[in-house]
């Protein structure tokens, strides 16, 4: 049970957007897409960097 001083309007103020007003209209991508992109970039860079080593393991 909520205390008597708990007000719904108080929680609405706490849940407001924390971004600056000029950035509120900007659509940010989901964090999971950033994680996937970072993993792909790391794998591709490592494949390019260790290309000779990987080829020598195959032969």
N, C-alpha and C positions, 0 to 999 in steps of 0.2 A: 504494500500500500504506500502511495506517495505521501510525503510530508505535506502539511497544509500550505507551506510557502513555495512549493513546487508549482511553477506556472508554465503553461505551454508556450506562452509568448517568450519566456526567458530562453527556452530551448531553441526557438526559431531564430533568435538573435545569435545564438552560438553556432547554428548550422548555416549561417550565411556564407556566401562565397568569400574566400580569403584572398582571391586573386585581385590585383588592381582592376579598376573599372575598365581601362582600355583593353585589358587582356581577357575579359569575360566572354567576348564574342569569338575568341580564337578557339578552334577545336583542337585539343591535344590528343594525340594517339594514345591508345591504351598501353599500359606499361608492359604487357606481355609481348606486344609487337616490338618494343625496344629490346627486350631480352632476346627474342628470336633473331632480330637483326644483329645484335652484338655477337651472338654465338656463330652466326653465319660468317660475319666479318672475320672473327678470330680463326675459324676453320680455314677460310680461303687464304688468309695471310700466311698461316702456318703451312698450308699446302704449297704455296709459292716459295716460301722461305726454305722449306725442307724438301723441295722437289728432288734434288739430286740424291739425298739420303733415302727417300721413299723408292726411287727408281732402283737404287743399288740393293735394297732389300728384296725387291721383286725378282731381280736377276740372279 
